[in-house]
Every structure is written in C-alpha cells, then in structure tokens.
Amino acid sequence: MRMRIVLAGLNHRTASLALRERVAFSAEAADRASQELRSHWQMEEVVVLSTCNRSEIYAVNREGSEPGAIEAFLPQFHAIPREQLNGSLYSRRDGEAILHLFRVAAGLDSMLLGEAEILGQVREAYRRAADSGATGPILNRLFQSAIEAGRRVRSETELGARPMSAASAGVRLAERIFGNLEAHESLILGSGEMAEQAVENFRQRGIKRLRIASRTRDHALSLAERFGVETLAWEELPRELAHADILVSSVSSPEPVISHAMLAHAMAERKNRSMLAIDLGVPRNIESDASSLYNFYLYHLDDLTEIVDQNRKAREREVPRAEAILSAQISKFEAWYAGRGAAGAVDDLRLRLDARRRRMLETHAHAFAHLGPEDREKIDRLTAELLEELLKAPSSRLRHARSWRERVQQIETLRGLFDLDSEDES
C-alpha cells in the first residue's frame, strides 16, 4: 500500500501562547510521542518539531490508516479536550506538507521572518528522531533536503545576512525602553541557542554587565567563556535578581522558574527601579501575575508583534529569492519521492496481479490434473513471465515521465485503474 507524508500541528498564527504552552513537547515527551505514534497509530516514521512558536508532528503513514490520526493523538497525548484545539490545529499531506517544512526550515513561516534559531531547531529535531530510530528513508531524505534548502536561503539571501530572532527582537525592545544599554545590567537565564542569541546581541550593544545562569552549570560556563561574560550559580538567582535591569529567560521547564514572590522581593531590593523581563520560554518561565508589580515590565513572545512587523517589512523583498531557492530544492525532493512512488505502484500492481494469477491457476487446477509436475511448473513459469511482460510498459512509462508532476499523475491513474489502495478481495 502507498506511503504518505502527513503533518499536523499548531503555531503562532493559529494558537495563543497559553495554548502553545500546553501542546509543547520536551525532548523526552517528543521521544515518547514518537514511540506511541509508531506503536499504536500506524505511523512508520515520525519527527516531532517543538519550538517556542510551534508544535508539529511530521510522519509517514500508509494509505488506509485512520484519517486525522495525528490530530486525534495530540489532544490525547497532552490530556487536552479536543474541542479546545478546534480552529488551532492544521494538517497537511504530501506536497503541502513538504512545502510547509521547507518554509519552516528557511524561516519563512516564522513569527520573525528569517529567524536565526529555527534551522538549528529543525536540525536538532531530526537528529533526535534519527538517533532514536524513528525515521526511515522518506523522512531522512525530506529533512536532509529541507535543512539544505534552509542553509541555502541563509547563505544566498539577505534573510541570512542580518538574521532576526526572538532574542534579538527582545534586545531591541530593551533599547526602546532604556535607550543606550551601556549603563545597565542584564541577566540571561538558560544556555541554549536562544540564550546565546541574547548574549551575542547584548554584547554588540556594549551593555555594562552581563551574566548567565543555567541549571546546567557546564553549559553556562562554556557560553560565558566563548563570549567573555560572567556566570551566576542557579542557587544564587533569588538574591541576585535585584541587580538585573533586564532579565531574559529561555529555560526549558514545564513550570515557571521565576515566581511572583521572587520578583516582588527583587523589586523591593531595587527600590522599585524599572526592570524589564523578556520571557522567551514555552511554557513560560515567569509567573504571569508578576506583571502586576510596580515598574516591572513583563513581555512574552506574543508581545513582540510590533518589532515583528517592522522586521517583516524590511525583509519581505528577500522572500521571492528565498522561495525560488525552495522551489528548486523541493522539485529535487519531489522527483525522488515520485520515483519512489512509481516503483511502489508497480510493485503493488505486480503483487495484486500475481495473487490473481495464482488464484486462477488454483481454480483451474483440475484442468491440469492429467499433466505431470514439470508441465504444471512450466505453465506457472510462463504465466509469471507473461505478467512481467505486461508490466514493462507501465514501468517504463513511469520511469520516463517528462516531469515529476506527470509521474505523480500517472501513478494516481495507475492506482485508480487497478484499485491498488483497496484491500484485495482475496
């Protein structure tokens, strides 16, 4: 039966931050979800992509598997009533799923057009799935092709020359509030790619003092050494918060790591001097009711809309060039995918016709009862050779199709004529 590429998920366009938090996957949850989808939901290959702005599952299933399986799986896995996801989930199949992933990897589907982190996040999601044995030939080829397309967009267009990220947008927000940052202090929580982006942007602005705190001490030390900044032990965080004019948090945690009480104490220590907090975590790292504190300004990912809009207007002229690159890369993948489908269609047809050939010989076995074993074997061989002769023409026609679109159309016609996607009546 036919293999299909399927995708389902939600993102910043379809779901609020509060909902995206509830559908986010930690690395461990992504591994567990992948295993469940392959074990119980008829998925043969799976990659889970979960970032601050999206949770998406890419899979390869077989035609005839339950329609909307991933859409049903997501609320069940996260223990969310399905009606709460109505209008937020989207799904794609084959060509639309392929195009969607390529646009994601290139930063064209991001809240911040051309964002810097997403290509690395796609690469990491694929690496993790491949390492766990969750991928196979189709998703391996698809993700490798999408990652290569993303690299080309970065290197061949201005989207990569001046990459925008959520972290850099947050730093621009800090400049709007405080003006020149040279007289201010910043504290970065986390040591992943988004935290690294924040450190790099603050260093470029010449901020007075910059410190990093992470629950993974070695990661914080490595990042601090590369950028020549200070580290702070995670245990020291409650009493050191008061020194930060700008707090940027990007920590992977199912629960907030900064409480209202911690910030209330810090603001009292600061004598209520203004503090800006940029929470880039999904789920959120800072308790939302902390925004009620006097002179404490809390921003989340969805609050960066104005900066996002300005960034998009300045970069939209590069989109046609990026899409031309994607179109060329997608055509290469789809030609490969269609070729694989052609071979699969001919193989399915061979199996279907051969099963009918054998049934016919069994049905008329009485007519050959007077023949010896050698003669009956000869009849079996000759009918098998006749079948192979009949298959040569469709196989050749599919191989020599003028384009992958023509090949796909011919595959669909072949499958429809011989009803290859239904269960054989045998």
ABEGO torsion letter per residue (X at the ends): XBBBBBBBEBBAAABBAAAAAAABBBAAAAAAAAAAAAAAAGBABBBBBBBAABBBBBBBBBBGBBBGAAAAAAAAAAGBBAAAABGABBBBBEAAAAAAAAAAAAGAABABBGBAAAAAAAAAAAAAAAAAGABBAAAAAAAAAAAAAAAAAAAABAAAABBBBAAAAAAAAAAAAAEBAAABBBBBBEABAAAAAAAAAAAAAGBABBBBBBABAAAAAAAAAAAGBBBBBAAAAAAAAAABABBBBBBBBABBABBAAAAAAAAAAAGGBBBBBBBABOBBABBAAAAABBGBBBBBAAAAAAAAAAAAAAAAAAAAAAAAAAAAAAAAAAAAAAAAAAAAAAAAAAAAAAAAAAAAAAAAAAAAAABBAAAAAAAAAAAAAAAAAAAAAAAAAAAABABAAAAAAAAAAAAAAAGAABBBAX
